[in-house]
Amino acid sequence: MDIFGGTKRKRAQRFLGVTAAASVMALVSTSAFGADTVTLTLMTQSEIRSAMQDAAPLQAKSKLLGYPAQPLQAQADWVDKIIPRSSVLSELPSLGVAPSNGSYIWRELSYDSKILLGYGLYDHEPVYEEAATYCARNYNNCAFVGGLDLNYAPYPAKFIGENMWGQGPGSTMSYQTSSSVTQTTTQSTGWSVKLTIGSGVVPGFDINRSTTNSYAQLTGSAQNYQFTVPSGKMGRIEARSNGGWYSGYIAVKVNATRSGAEGTTLIPARVLVNSDKVPNTFSVFAADSTAP
């Protein structure tokens, strides 16, 4: 049994045959540059979801080192429903961001990325800094721990190409997808992905790699695809990120460099994290636009 419900055998039985073959080809083909054309089979949304769950599964909990790429705002009361605070705190010592004095500062009501660095030596006024700025200089003092949040956003995020109606016995659609993947900073688990489908650039996305992801990150990819749309159907190409949204806390540890400054601030946030099971950041499918 996995976090999505059902056994792997039962899920595999739901898309045996050409559907499974199409999903595997799509996942493999985005991992390398090539001029050969991959032929896809039109799939329903439920078939695509099943294929993604088997080929690019997501862990129930994810851990990142450093400040994550493009975290989204989250409320602490929502995050606490996804992952218990005790589960977050239990991971901090292994990530090196647990305070030696046991002082934790929780951001309770809203997303607040500023952290307390300490107090002025003469006026004793508090000194604050943006967490992202601080973590850029102190990578090893920052981390993220979160739980997979299927209630926040559908798994996985998708980027849609053009629609086309099938005519006559069937119409063939041909596309090329290309992407560039760059690290957000020199010390970061986050990667920025720019994606082109056919002649159009779709919205890019930032995705993170967990501490348990051992794959070497790609620098980019390009691939040609084609698929047939039967008469009376509508089809389109879809690229889907191989990741899911995690709700949790960004932990920022401040050492005792100034009096009263030592402690770890925990900031509620949502972060997109890549699957540990695939090296590439997205997969490509031919979607049946007339089916749910």
Buried (B, 14 or more C-beta within 10 A) or exposed (E): EEBBEBEEEEBBEBBEEEBBBBBBBBBBBBBEEEEEBBEBBBBBBEBBBBBBBBBBBBBEBBBBBBBBBBBBEBBBEBBBEBBEBEBBBEBBEEBEBBBEEEBBBBBEEEBBBBBBBBBEEEEEEBEBBEBBEBBBEBBEBBBBBBBBBBEBEEBBBBBBBEBBEBEEEEBEBEBBBBBBBEBBBEBBBBBBBBBBBBEEEBEBBBBBBBBEBEBEBBEEBBBBBBBBBBEEBBBBBBBBBBBBBBBBBBBBBBBBEBEEBBBBBBBBBBBBBBBBBBBBBBBBBBBBBBBE
